[in-house]
Amino acid sequence: MPFVTYYGKDGRLIVFGSNHTNDYKDPQIKMIRDLICSSKPSVVLYEGDGIATEKTQEETVGTYFEMGLAKYIADSLKIHAANIEPKTEEKYKFLLSTFKIEDIMLATLGLQITMLQYNNENFETRFPIMINSLLDEGLKLNKKQQTLPYFYKLYKTKFGKPFHMTILRK
């Protein structure tokens, strides 16, 4: 990570895959800025419901991560920018029609846990923030589902082993 792929012979589609980061000094941030500024695409697509921009690039990265930076640069260069994800409430309605809420919770937290591993952050400290984020997005978790003991028990039930977070980057 990151990976950059170019497609097309007459036009270009550039795919930039990255680890989510709100660290303005992360090398990915410079890569995103340089790539968009040098290629000047006609459209910038990003992921993330609720992505906006702040007054500066650094503030935008701090709040909206690298996706916000892509939007910030696109807006400043007058390039059309669009979110490729469905609205969060639509996403959960669709997922709940097929999956159990416990599975959605584990999958969503799993994505966030990967970022915690990458940034060497403490899971138990971040857990309440992650749960509040799910609640803010409209995932209706009951009080019991919002607790660490519930998460640990659910994880062990689903995966057959206790939860352990391995650090991916030091």
C-alpha positions in Angstrom: 0.0 0.0 0.0 -0.6 2.3 -1.6 -1.1 1.0 -5.1 -1.6 3.0 -8.2 -2.9 1.5 -11.4 -3.4 3.2 -14.7 -6.0 1.9 -17.2 -6.8 2.9 -20.8 -4.9 3.8 -23.9 -6.9 6.9 -25.1 -7.9 8.1 -21.7 -6.8 7.3 -18.2 -8.4 5.9 -15.2 -6.1 6.0 -12.2 -6.9 3.9 -9.2 -5.2 4.9 -6.0 -5.6 2.3 -3.2 -4.4 3.4 0.2 -4.5 2.7 3.9 -6.9 5.2 5.5 -4.9 7.9 7.2 -5.5 11.2 8.9 -1.8 11.8 9.3 -0.9 14.8 7.1 2.8 13.7 7.1 1.9 10.2 5.8 3.7 9.8 2.4 0.4 8.8 0.8 -0.9 12.3 1.3 1.8 13.8 -0.9 1.3 11.0 -3.4 -2.4 11.8 -3.7 -1.8 15.5 -4.0 1.0 15.1 -6.6 -1.0 12.5 -8.6 -4.2 14.6 -8.9 -2.3 17.9 -9.5 -0.1 16.4 -12.2 -2.7 14.3 -14.0 -5.6 16.8 -13.7 -8.3 14.3 -14.3 -11.8 15.3 -15.4 -13.4 13.6 -12.4 -12.2 12.4 -8.9 -14.1 9.6 -7.3 -13.6 8.9 -3.6 -15.2 6.6 -1.0 -16.9 7.7 2.1 -20.3 9.0 3.0 -20.2 12.5 4.6 -16.8 13.5 3.2 -16.3 17.3 3.1 -13.5 19.7 3.3 -12.0 22.1 5.9 -10.2 25.4 5.4 -6.8 23.8 4.7 -5.5 20.6 3.3 -4.0 19.6 6.7 -7.3 20.3 8.5 -9.2 18.3 5.9 -6.8 15.3 6.2 -7.2 15.5 10.0 -11.0 15.3 9.8 -11.8 13.5 6.5 -8.6 11.5 5.9 -7.1 11.0 2.5 -10.6 10.9 0.8 -11.2 14.4 2.0 -7.9 15.5 0.6 -8.8 14.1 -2.8 -12.1 16.1 -2.7 -10.3 19.2 -1.4 -7.8 19.1 -4.3 -10.5 18.4 -6.8 -12.6 21.3 -5.6 -9.6 23.7 -5.6 -8.7 22.6 -9.2 -12.4 22.8 -10.2 -12.5 19.1 -11.0 -15.8 17.3 -10.5 -15.6 15.1 -7.4 -18.1 12.5 -6.4 -18.6 9.9 -3.7 -18.9 6.3 -5.1 -20.5 4.8 -1.9 -24.2 4.7 -1.2 -25.5 6.8 1.7 -24.9 5.1 5.0 -28.5 4.6 5.9 -29.1 2.9 2.5 -26.0 0.7 3.1 -27.3 -0.6 6.5 -30.8 -1.1 5.2 -29.4 -3.2 2.4 -27.0 -5.2 4.6 -29.6 -5.8 7.2 -31.9 -7.4 4.6 -29.3 -10.1 4.1 -27.0 -10.3 7.1 -27.4 -10.4 10.9 -26.5 -7.2 12.7 -23.7 -9.0 14.6 -22.0 -9.9 11.3 -22.3 -6.3 10.0 -20.9 -5.1 13.3 -17.9 -7.5 13.1 -17.2 -6.7 9.5 -17.4 -2.9 10.0 -15.3 -3.0 13.1 -12.9 -5.3 11.4 -12.1 -2.7 8.8 -11.5 -0.1 11.5 -9.4 -2.6 13.5 -7.1 -3.0 10.5 -6.5 0.8 10.6 -5.8 0.6 14.3 -3.3 -2.2 13.7 -1.6 -0.1 11.0 -1.4 3.0 13.2 -0.5 1.1 16.4 -3.5 2.4 18.3 -5.1 0.9 21.4 -8.3 -1.1 20.5 -9.9 -0.8 23.9 -9.4 3.0 24.0 -10.8 3.4 20.5 -13.7 0.9 20.9 -16.3 3.5 22.3 -15.4 5.9 19.5 -15.9 3.1 16.9 -19.2 2.1 18.4 -20.4 5.7 18.5 -19.5 6.0 14.8 -21.6 2.9 14.0 -24.5 4.4 16.0 -24.1 7.8 14.3 -24.2 6.1 10.9 -27.5 4.5 11.9 -26.6 0.9 12.8 -29.1 0.2 15.7 -27.0 -1.6 18.3 -28.6 -2.3 21.6 -26.8 -1.4 24.9 -25.4 -4.9 25.3 -24.0 -4.9 21.7 -22.2 -1.6 22.5 -19.9 -3.2 25.1 -16.4 -4.6 25.0 -17.4 -7.9 26.7 -20.1 -8.4 24.1 -17.6 -7.8 21.3 -15.0 -10.2 22.8 -17.7 -12.9 23.2 -19.0 -12.4 19.7 -15.6 -12.5 18.2 -14.7 -15.7 20.0 -18.1 -17.3 19.0 -17.7 -16.3 15.3 -13.9 -17.0 14.9 -13.4 -19.7 17.5 -10.5 -17.9 19.3 -10.1 -14.9 21.5 -9.6 -11.5 20.0 -6.0 -10.4 19.6 -4.8 -7.4 17.8 -1.5 -7.7 16.0 0.4 -4.4 15.2 1.1 -4.1 11.4 3.4 -1.2 11.5 5.8 0.1 14.1 
